[in-house]
Amino acid sequence: MVKVGIIGSTGYAGGELVRILAGHREVKIVWYGSRSYIDKKYAEVYRNMFQIVDDVCMDDNMEELAKQVDVIFTATPQGFCASLVNEEILSNVKIIDLSADYRIKDVKTYQEWYKIEHKSPEFIKEAVYGLCEINREAVKKARLVANPGCYPTCSTLSIYPLIKEGLIDTNTIIIDAKSGTSGAGRGAKVDNLFCEVNENIKAYAVTNHRHTPEIEEQLSYVAGEEIILNFTPHLVPMNRGILVTAYATLKKEVSYEEVKAVYDKYYANEKFVRVLDKDQTPETKWVEGSNYVDVNFKIDPRTNRIIMMGAMDNLVKGAAGQAVQNMNLMFGFEENMGLDLVPMFP
């Protein structure tokens, strides 16, 4: 039985970690960390956990926590995990960080986009980017995993096969993405109030969203060359979900069957990436509450471009579910353990 501690357990991603791990047969959560609710019963913060979780919330003492558990999930704001991690802690416990602290390998890029100083840059090189479908073998050996962002996960998995096979001009990539409001976290913000969000859709962080360098870096690794792209996110009035629509120019004329074979080459044996049938477009409602990513594509011969599409739940595959998937790999469990979540509908 793996002992787990969660720092940031009362945020949306932390709450989703608790929900998923409550059904994991090889896990026991022993620390529900929450700076905002110390000594308050967890089930009073999230009443869906009434008579399921009896524990009270504890503080964020990572040094003490590292002595009590086998793995720590940090579902915390940027900069928090990096400010606490040290060699002594990492020698005692594995860490899966759901923030961006170790996702970007260039510390200058991280500090430029996130506007904070990185407190433990010595661990950036060691950290494994936890996109399981691409970095599976490295994750298995890791003691520090950088859990990918929601937009980068959906964007990368939607585009990855076509870059890997050299079918698209990487200088022409444009990514248009939409997210539900839970992607902004549980903290109170005027922009996320009901009256601000309801009956409204808007682009935000245009040209400067902090997931941009993460997407560019991961796709650059795939391409073997630097990729610079346009990424524009939008906020839509729903609780959960990410929808990505990406565009790129094709390098050569291809048929549907040829492109489908490329996607199948990389994803036919992937449990959580579902390549849809011809002319089916990914929709957020068909992945809600699950760890699945639905992807598909459409060729536009008139413009010689291809449209690549993906949909997933930002709190599951985009955060907590992917973190559990990483944990399973790190501890030698079946990768889908605790994650056989059928999408919810309606």
N, C-alpha and C positions, 0 to 999 in steps of 0.2 A: 504494500500500500504506500503510494507516494504522498508525502505530506506537503501541502500547498499553503502558501501565504499570498494574500492579495493586498497590495497597497493601492488605495484608490478604489476600494470595492463598492463605494456608493455612487460612483459616476455611472453613466449609461454603459460604457464598455465593461466596467467592473461588475455591475449588476448582471450583465450578460455572461460574464465569466462564471459567476456564482450559479446562475441558472443552468449552464451547460455542465459544469463540474459536479453539480448536485446529482447528475445522472451518470457520472463516470465511475465505473465499478472498481477502478484501481486508484482512486484519489480520495483523500480526506482533507478538507479545508480546515486548517487549524488557526488561521489568523485572518480576520476581516478588518483590514486597515482602512481607516477613514479619519483624516484630521478634523473634519467638520462634525463628526458624530461620535466622538470618543465616549465610551461607556453607555451608549444608547443601543438597545437591542436592534440587530440588523433587520429583523422582521417588522420593526416599527418604521424603518426607513423605506423598505420595499415590502409592502404588505402581501405581495404574491408569495413571499417566503414564510408566511404565518404557518406555524406548526411544521415547517420544513427546516428552517434554520433557527436555533435557539440561542446562538452566540450573540455576544455584544461586540460592538465595534471597538477596535484598538487603535493605538497610535501608529506612526510611520517609522518606528525604530528599526531600521533595516539591519543594524548590527545584531540586535537581539533576535530578530526574526530569522536571520541566517543561521542561528544556532538551533532553531527548532524545526526547520522545514527542509525539504529537498529541492524545492523550486519556488522562486518568487515571481509573481506577475506584478509589474508596475504599470497600472492603468492611470497614469498621472500626467500633468501638464509638462510641456517641454522644459528641460533643464533640471527637473526634480531628480530623476534617476541618476543622471550624470553627476549630480552634486553629492550623491551618497555612495556610489560604487567605489570600492577599492579592492586591492589584491586579496586582502584577508577575507573579505566577504565572498569574492568569487572563488576562493579556494575551498569554501565550505558549502556553497549553494549555487545552483544554476539560476540564471535570471532571464526572463522573457520580458523585454521592455516594449510596451505598447505605444510609447511616445516616439518622437523623431530623433532622440538623442544620439543613437548609434546607426541610423539608417544611411546617412550621407558620409562618405569616406573622406571628403575634403572638409576639414574643420573650418576653413575660411568661408567656404560656401555655406555651411551650416550657420555660422555666426552672422553672415551677411543676410540670409533669408529669415532667420528666426530672431535676430536682433538681441541675442543673449550670448554671453561668454560660455564656452564649453568647459565644464569643470573637470572632466576626466578624459581628455583627448587620447591618452595613452592606450585606451581600450577600444578605440574606434576601429583600428585595423583588425583586431581580433574578432570583433562582433560579426556574426553571420546574418546577412539579410534573409529573413525568414519567409521567403516566398517558396513554399515547399515544392511546388511543381517544377521549379527551376533549380533550387539549391538544396534539394533533399539530402544528399549525401553529406554536405557540409553541416547541415543542421544537426544531423545525428551525432556529430562529434563536438558540438558547440557547448560552451558553458555560458555564453552570453549571446542572446538572439535579439536582433532588432526586428520587431514585428512590423511588417509593412503598413503604410497608410492605406486608407480605404480607396481613394481615387487611384493611387499608383497600382494597387492590386488589380482593380478592374481594368485599368488602362493597359497595363503590361500584359496581362493574360489575353486581352482582346487582340493585341498587336503582335505579340512576341513571335508566333510562328512565321508570319510573313516577313519580318525582319530577319529571322534566323535563316530563312531560305532565300533571302535576297530578292524578294519579289517586288518590294516597294522602294521608291526613292525616299530615303529618310530625311531629306531636306524639305519635304513637302507635308510632313505630318501636322495635322491639326486635330486637337482633342476637345470636344464639346461634352461637358458632363453635368449631370444633375444629381442632387443629393437631398434626402429628407433632412429635417431639422435636427434629428438626434446626432448628426455628424458634427454639430457645433458644440456638443457636450451638454451637461446638465446645469451648468452655471447660468444664473439669471443675466440675460442680456436684452436690451431694448429691441434689437433687431430680430430677436427670436420670440417676442411676445405674440400671442395669438392674433391680435389685431394687425400686427405688422406682417405676419406670414400668411394668414388665411386669405384665400382668394387672390393670391399674388404669386408671381414668379419673377426672379431677378437674377442677373449675373452679379457676381461679387468677386473681389480680389482679382479683377481683370488685369492681366499681364504680370501679376506679382503674387499669385497664390503659392503658399509655402510648399505644396506638394510638387510644384513644377520641377525643381532641381532633382527631386527623388525620382520622378518619372524619367527625366532626361538621363540621369546617371544609370539607371537600370537598363534602359533601352540602348544606351551607348555600349554597355558591357556586351549586350547581345549582338550589336552590329559590329563591334570591334573598331568603332570610330565615334567621334563626338557627335551627339545628336542635340540639336536645339529646336524646340517646337513651340507652338502656341497651345496653351491650355487655358480653357475658360470654364470655370465651374458656375453652376446656377443653384439657387435654393428654391425648392418646391414645397408646397404645403402638404407634406406627408411625414409620418413619423420615421419611417425607415426606407432605405433603398438607395442604390447608386445605379445610374444609367449612363453609360459611356457611348458616345458616337464619335468615332475617329475617322479621319479622311487622309488618304495619301494617293499619290500618283503611282501607277503601275510602271514597272520597268520594261514589261513586255506584255504582249497579248496573252491572256490566260482564259481558260474555260472555268465554269463553275466546278466541274469535276476535279480539275487540277488543284484549285484552291482548297476545296473540301478535303482532298487527300493530304494536303499540307497540315490542315488543322487536325485531322485524324492521326497523322503521324505523331504529333506531340501530345494529343489529349485523349486518344482512344482508350488508353489504360488509366486515365486519371479519374479517380472517384468523384472529385468535386468540380470538375470542369465539364460542362455538358455542351457539346456542339449541336445546335438545333438543326432540324430538318430544313430543307431548301425553302426559302421565302418566309420562314418564321423569324420574327424579330424578338429579341430578348425583352422581357417585361419584368419590372420589379415585383409585381404581385406573385409571380410564379417562383420566386426564390425567397420570399419573405420568411424570416425565422429559421433559415437553413444555412448551411455552409457551402451551398452550390454557387457557381458562377455560370450563367448561361451566356454563350457567345455565338455569334454568327456574322455573316458578311454579305455584301451585295456588290457585284461588279457593275460599274456604270461605263459601258463601252463608248458612250457619247462623249464623255469627258476624260476617258482613260484613267479613271480613278476607281478606288475601291473603298467602300464604307465598311468599317469594322465596328461591331457592336458588342456590348457586354452589359449584363445586369447582375447585381448581387445585393445581399443585405449588408449594409455598411457596418452594422454592429456584430455580425457573425463572421462571415468570411473576411469582412473588412476590418475586423478587430479581434473579438474574443474567440470566435471559432477558429480562426487562423492561429491564434496563440495556443489553443488547445491542440491543434494539429501539429504545431511545432513541438509542444511538450511531449506528445505521443512519440514523435520521432526521436527526441532526445533521450527518452527512457525506454525505448525498444518496444513500445506497445504497437498494436495495430493502428495505422495512421488515422483510421476513421472511428476509433473507440470514443464513445460519448458524443459523436458528431453525426450519427444517422438520424438527422432531424428532417422530417418531411416538411417541405414548405407549407406554410399556413394559407388557407383560402376558405372563405373570404376573409 
